[in-house]
Amino acid sequence: MPSTRKTVDSRGSSCPGPLTDLFKAYRQASVGDVIDLLATDPVAESDVEAWATRSGNRVIEVVHETDFLRITVEIVRKGR
């Protein structure tokens, strides 16, 4: 099955909202999928980096757009 790309818009949500939204998308994703998380909370960057390290997934890119962050995550591993 080909991988998919999903955008999760958490702009306007504060911690832990963006990470919670990412985790919901992660639960629905398959290995090889890519998730773009859009967030206005600056803490989202470090939260997602820490989650990716713990879960064995990979942050591909963090882009600081004009008023939000775009954090791109590749699902490398599925766990609990």
N, C-alpha and C positions, 0 to 999 in steps of 0.2 A: 504494500500500500504506500503511495507517495506521501511524503511529509506535507504538512500544512503550516500555514503561517496565520497567526491570530493576533489581533490588536486588542489589548485590554486598556480601557480608558479610565484611569483612576485620578484624573486631574480634579483638584478640589478636595480630595480625600487626604486626611492626615494619618500619621502612623497610628495603628498598624494597617490601615486601610489598603494602601497599595500592595503590601506584601500578602495580605489576605486575598485580594483580588487575583494576584499572580498565582497563589497556591490553588485557588479554585480552577483557574485555567489549566494549571499543571495537572490537576487530577483528571481532567478531561483529555489531556494531550497524550500523544504517543512518542516513543523515542524517535528522534529526528525532526520533530516539530519545532517551530520557532515561535516565540511569543514576544511581541513588542509591548512593553508596559509604558504607558504615558502617565507621568506623575508630576505634580507640582510640589510635593513635599520633598525637600532636599535630602532628608534622611533616607528616602527610598533607595538611593544609590548604594549606600553602605549596607542597608538591610538586605537588598537583593544580592549583593556581592557575598555577604555572609551566608545567606541561604543557599546560594549556588555552590559555595565551597562545601558546606555541610551535606548537601544533598547529592553532590557529584555531578551537577549540571554546569553549564558554562555560560558566562556573560560574554556575548560576542562583541557588544558595542554599547557605549554610553554616550549619547549625544545631548549636549546642553543646548536645547532649542531656545528661542527668545523667552518664553514664559513657562517652559516645562522641560522635564527630562524625558528622553526616549531611551529606555533600557531594553536591549535586545538579548533574549536568553534562548539558547539552544537546549532542548531536552535531550540529554545524553543518557540519562539513567532514570528509571522509575523505581520508586521505593514506597515506603509507607507514608 
